[in-house]
């Protein structure tokens, strides 16, 4: 049976089209930040990030960015400490619940953010009384939002590894369940865990609706506030956020490749 593969020219065309789809908006945003009133290109606005005159204008962005980074840490902790062990438990001990669990976890992707806020608003009234109204409490809502993306990444690694055989082999050698999960299963699931962490960070940094409606200051809501004073600063920070996610992607890809090389 012959294997059908696209021709080099077809692959090149697809690569150019996909690359242009992502590159054109980024290049346009960069040129928007560089173009001066006289038509010349200059990095003066980028250098202005370190100017004392713009410190007051940038204060909401730094505050929102700090809150978003805290939310990234808490949301990733929810994914790694709650979702991942639950998925391992369902696959090992309760395989009959796998379809129901998958449907439940993937459900948030079909629910608009505004609907989630309507349902979560009464809960956040109680959370505000018990834990305060800090921005970090949004991690509970973000943990629900990132479930579909994190689930797919982790499940792909679970499908590629025979968890039952690894767990039974470790248990037969006297390892407890904590050691099985941390020292046997987690290293084999590391690519999926890293990908789930990256997707969670990307979702948290780009989320606006939930934070805005629940009146919390995060990176995206702060940029909307600053945009009313200086339209160029949000564009600059958008590019920096994309660069940050791209660097994270490279680090995660390198870590995953290093893991696969070391495993043989």
N, C-alpha and C positions, 0 to 999 in steps of 0.2 A: 504494500500500500504506500503510495507516494505521499510525502508530506508537503502540504501546501504552505508556502512561506512568501511573504511579500517581497517584491523585488527591492534592490537597494534604492532605486529612484523613488519608489513608493514610500519606503521608510524615511528617506530624506525629506520628502514633501510633508509627511505627517509630523516629523520632528520640527520642521520650520513653522508649520501652522500652529502646533501646540506651543512652541517657544515664543512665537509672536503673540499668541493669546495672553501669555503671562508677562512678556517683556514690555509690550507697548504701554499698558497702564503704569508700570513701574517707571519706565523711562520718562513718560509724560509727567508723572508726579515729580520726579527728580528735576526735570527742566523747569517745572513750575516754581520750584523752590530756588532755582539758580537764576532765573531771568529777572533782571533789574528793570526799573521803569524806563531807562534809556535803551533797552533792548540788548544790553550786554549780559554775559553770563558771569556770575560771581558767587563765591562761597561765603559772602558776607553774612547772609542770614544763618548759615550753619555756624559760623564763628560767633554769632550773636548769642548762641546758647550758653556761652561762657562769659557773657558780658553782664556786669552788675546791673545794668539798666533794665534788662529783661528778667531779672530774678523774681520780681513781684509778679510778673505775668506768668512765669513758669511754675510758680509755687503750686497752683492746683494740679498741674500735670505731675509734678514730683510726688505730691501727696497721693494722687490717684494711682500712679505707677507703683508706689510702695504698697498700697492696699491690694493692687492686683497681684503683685509678687507674693504677698502673704496668702492670697486666695489660691494662687497656683500651688504653693506648698501644701496647703490644707486639702485642696481638691485631689492632688496626686496621692496624698496620704490616704484619702478615702478610697481611691481606686486600688492602691497597692495593698492596703490593710483590710479592706472590706470586700470589694468586688472580686479581686483575684483569688483569695482563699475560698470564697463562696463558690466560684466557678470550679475550682479544683475539687471541692467537696461534692458538688453536684455531679461532676464527671466520674468521680471514683465511687461514691457511695449511693447516689440517688440518680442513676441514669434515666429513669422514667420521668423525672421532673425536668429533664433538659429542655424539652420543647416549651413547656409552660414558662420556665425560667427565661429562656431566650425571648419569648414573646413579651414578657414583662419588662425585660431590660431594653428591648428595642422600641418599646411603646413611646418613650419620650420624644423620639425623632419625628413622630407623626403629630405631635401636639404643639401648636404654636406657643411661642414664649409668652404671649399675652394671656393665653389661657392658663398656662402654668402659674403665672403671677396671681391671677384671680383665685386659684386654688390655694396658693401658698401664702397669700396675704394674711388670712386669719391665723395661720401657724406662726408667721413672723411676728404677730402681735404678742403671742405668748413667748416666743424666743427672745424678743426685745425685753420683756419683763424679767426673764430668767437669766439671760446671758448678756444683755445689753444690746445696743444698736450699732456695734462696730461693724465695719465692712467685712471682716472675716466671717461673719455669720452667713454671708452669701454663699459660702462653700457648700452649705447643705443643699441649696438650690442648684448650684453648679455641678455638684456631685450627681444629681439626677440628669442634668443636661448632657454631661459627657458620657453617661452610661453606654449609649449605643456605639459610640466611636471606640471607647476603651474595650468594650466587650468583643467587638470584631477583631481587634488587634490581638487580644489575649487568646481568643478562641482559635485563631489561625495557628498560634504556637502550640496550643494544646492538641489540635488535630495532627500536627506534625510530629508529636512525641507520644510514645506509648506510656501514658501516665500510670496505668494500672500495673504494668510489668515493673516499672521503676519503683513504684511504691511498695509492691509486694516483695521485691528483692531487698529493698532497704529494711523493711519490717522483719524479714526473715533473718537479717543480720543483727537484729536487736535494736534498731533505731526507733525512737519514739516518733509520734506524728509531727512534733515540732521540728525535729531534725530532718524528717522526710521532706517537709515542705520547704524549709529554709536551705538545706544543704544538698538536696537531690533534685526536687522539682523546680525550685526557683531558678537555679542556674540554667536549666534547659528551657525555661520559659522566658529568659531574659530578653530576647529580641522583641517578643510581644509586649512585655512589661515596659520596656523602653519606648516602644511605639505608642502604647497607651498613654504613657506619661507625656510624650510630646504633643499628642492630640489634645490631651486635657489642658496643657499650658496654652496651646493655640486657641482653644475655645474660650478659656477664661480671659485671655488678653483681648479677644475680639468681641466679647459679649457686651451688649449695651442695654437691651430692652429690660431685662430683669433688674439690673442695677438702677436704671432710671426710674422705673415704676415703684421700686421699693425704697427709693430715695437714699441710695448709697453712693458714695463717691469712689469711682474706680477709674481706670485709665481712659476708657472710652467716654465716659460722662465728663471727665475733666477736659478732654480735648474739645468737646462741644462747647464748654464754657470758655475756653481759651480762644476758640475760633472766632468768637464775637469781638475779641480784641485784636488778634493777629491771625489772619487766615493761613499764614505760611507755617507757623509752628506746628499745628496738628499734622500737616503733610510731612514735615521733617520727622516727627516722632513716629508716624506711621511707617515710614521707610526704615527707621531704626528698629521698630518692633518686628518688621518682616526680616530684617537682617539677623536679629536675635534668634528668631525661630529657625532661620536657615542654618545658622551656626549650630544650634541644638540638633537639627536634623543630621548635620555632618558628624557631630560627636556621637550621636546614637548609632548612626550607620557604621562608624568606625568601631564602636564598642561591640556591636553585633557581629561584625566581620572578624574582629579579634577573638570573640568567643567561639565562633565556628572553626577558626584555625587552631585554637588551643584544644578543642574538644577531641579531635583525632589523636 
